Amino acid sequence: MGAWVSGLQWSLQSLGRHPLRTVLSVAGIAISAAMLLDMVMLSGGIDRSFSEMLLAKGYQIRISPRGTLPFDTEATLGGAGGLVGTLRRDSAIESVAPILGTSLYGRINDSLVTLFGYGIQPEAQALYQLERGTDLTPDDSVGILLSGPASALLHADVGDTVNLVGRLDPQIAHAALMRRLVVRGMVRWIYDHREQPSVGTVLPVMQSLAQQPASDRVSLLLVKVRDDRAAPTVAARLKQELPRLQVYSVADLVSVFKRRLVYFRQLSYILGTMSLIVTVLLITTLLTITVNERLGEIATLRAIGISRTTVVRQVLFEGLALTLIGTVLGVLLGLGTARYLDGILTSFPGLPAAFSFFVPRAESLTTAGLVLLITGSLAGLYPAWLAARAPIAPILRAEAT
Amino acid sequence: MTAVLIGRDLRKDYAVYGQLVHALRGASLEVSSGEYVAVAGPSGSGKSTLLQLIGGIDVPTSGTVEIMGTRLDTLSDSQLTRLRLTRLGFVFQRFHLLPVLTAQENVELPMAEAGVPRQERKARAQELLAYVGLEHRAAHRATQLSGGEMQRVAIARALANRPALLLADEPTGELDAGTGEGILELFRRLNHDGTTLVVVTHDENLAAEAGRAIHMRDGRICD
């Protein structure tokens, strides 16, 4: 340990001989390290963030109309009440949340604003977190929940009354149905994208606004299995039992999502590899220049009996010292840039605001740090080899003339 | 007297820009324990090459070198490195101290390599720096020392592992006359205290200081 520490100290002192060169190299390594860290966070973060978002309320299974993804189309499935009842009688299932998603309008004076409406069963809600006010109760047929953007659009707060207009009749451009509802609470809808003006009512109210009361239609059923570990098995069983519907486990949805965002993963691999190559080139170049400048010194060390092993270790320590400093700075830089990039990427239309592309985790930091340290050490191999095989006598002869 | 060094019929050829140079054409010498030998001669006479061969830094084209009874051509590279570390001390014309280390750390370096415990090597380094008159400069970096001081530190470094033989290549070549005289005085004291010395020089005055002077010309020992 002592030799290790003094070796590192010696390395730092050696690197300090050319401070500007060292600072520029460290800056380059830090930028590469930041990029690598961001790419590691990106490649693993998409899956993880999406999976966590799906499991935010503990519902592990989604059931939607055959051939559709949840909320991907306006398709609905009928006879929701009977299906929910059947599923709730399943001993493996703890809870079932039927949800209807539809577009509707809010009336402000003589104008209409477009909203997105969720019909939910408050006793099994899986879509939102209450931020202010009170939650809906199962028999609350006049209450409504608003998202922040919906509240701003309707100029309404908790306790206010809002007018919701169902689908317009295309023949007369007139609302088929209008409801006056009282704002009970302000909520954050988990799957909303930024600035999405969403409202929520109990399911029958939204079905009536969507003009779908008779067939008891819903867009989606969320199913919570009692035992998390049994969720994949239950999902597989439901696929068998409900062949006319589409049953998704979280893993299925993550897989679909990964296919859709495969280019992000490819981008992260390419940029991560490039950042590693840049790191290797930077360290190798700097150390090779340093070794060539110090051949006289190295030959002298070898002449007075310093072993090849010590010389090699010294050069490798310098690579390690550069990498260590660059990595520490790179982690800080990477976390900062990840936050900035995440803000840009998550503002893409259609992406839930709760979703993150870059998820900083200890394992991401560890992976990026280890890869960099190994790479940095390997990058010192060539200059270390040059130092180890430096011919002592010719160099000393050249030095003397 | 015990022979510390025996060199027999040493020849060394090497190529410079494609031209074969016969640097040594059959040189033999023997140095006994406690001797102070100067190898003198003009530039290009082969004296530095001779020093490199007897110091195990270079390998002769033919001939043999024995240090304390050990033939260098029988040693592996790592054994030869170890022998240079523990049995020989080197002083170079351009000092070649590590500029990032202090005088004390430079002197400790060969001892650290030899595995001498930290406390012991610190004490020995301080003792050696005091011997060469630089105890007050122990904490100074090599770059903060004058030429004469650097050469004194280099001598202290060469003595660190108590070598059987001290080899010096033009030790006053980079120093002014006054400073060089101080180094010669130090060599006299070292020899008086029992150190065996072989000093390569083109300076006849320095050669005259030695107990025995060997003169070289065209890769051969003349007398």
Contacts between the chains, C-beta under 8 A, distances in Angstrom:
chain1	res1	chain2	res2	distance
A	2	B	118	7.0
A	3	B	112	7.6
A	6	B	112	7.6
A	10	B	100	6.9
A	10	B	101	7.2
A	13	B	100	3.7
A	13	B	101	7.2
A	14	B	100	5.4
A	16	B	100	7.0
A	17	B	99	7.0
A	17	B	100	6.4
A	296	B	94	7.6
A	296	B	96	6.6
A	297	B	96	6.3
A	297	B	98	6.6
A	300	B	90	7.9
A	300	B	92	6.4
A	300	B	96	3.7
A	301	B	98	7.8
A	301	B	109	8.0
A	302	B	81	7.1
A	303	B	55	7.2
A	303	B	57	5.1
A	303	B	84	6.7
A	303	B	90	5.5
A	303	B	92	7.8
A	304	B	84	6.6
A	304	B	85	7.0
A	304	B	89	7.8
A	304	B	90	5.2
A	304	B	109	7.9
A	304	B	110	5.8
A	304	B	157	7.1
A	304	B	158	7.3
A	305	B	81	5.6
A	305	B	82	6.8
A	305	B	83	7.8
A	305	B	84	4.1
A	305	B	85	2.5
A	305	B	86	7.0
A	305	B	88	7.5
A	305	B	110	6.0
A	305	B	113	6.4
A	305	B	114	7.7
A	305	B	161	7.7
A	306	B	81	7.6
A	306	B	85	7.4
A	306	B	109	7.3
A	306	B	110	7.5
A	306	B	113	5.4
A	307	B	78	6.6
A	307	B	81	5.3
A	307	B	82	7.8
A	307	B	85	8.0
A	307	B	113	6.9
A	308	B	77	7.6
A	308	B	78	7.6
A	308	B	81	7.4
A	310	B	113	6.1
A	392	B	57	5.1
A	392	B	58	7.2
A	393	B	52	5.0
A	393	B	57	5.3
A	393	B	58	3.6
A	394	B	14	7.6
A	396	B	52	7.0
A	396	B	57	6.9
A	396	B	92	7.3
A	397	B	48	7.1
A	397	B	49	7.9
A	397	B	52	7.9
A	399	B	92	7.9
A	399	B	94	6.2
A	399	B	96	7.9
A	400	B	48	6.5
A	400	B	92	7.9
A	400	B	93	5.9
A	400	B	94	7.4
A	400	B	169	7.2
A	400	B	170	7.3
